[in-house]
Amino acid sequence: MTIIAANLVALGVLVLAYSGIFLSTPGQPLNFRGMHAETTERHVTLPAAGALAIVGGIVLLLVNPKRAT
């Protein structure tokens, strides 16, 4: 559980440092009268998601697993 919490905190810091993460995926190709164009779709990870990951990681670090059972 400590490894997951540390990864959440690290990912949250990374997202906040870059003010969100932008990912591009291939979209639908366009064919019109012999012309061909490739498209991409952009997906955004908001900085608020990074803050939530940091908070979630800290909560996981503070939870006592013996008390939770």
Buried (B, 14 or more C-beta within 10 A) or exposed (E): EEEEBEEBBEBBBEBBEEEEBEEEEEEEEEEEEEEEEEEEEEEEBEBEBBEBBBEBBBEBBEEEEEEEE
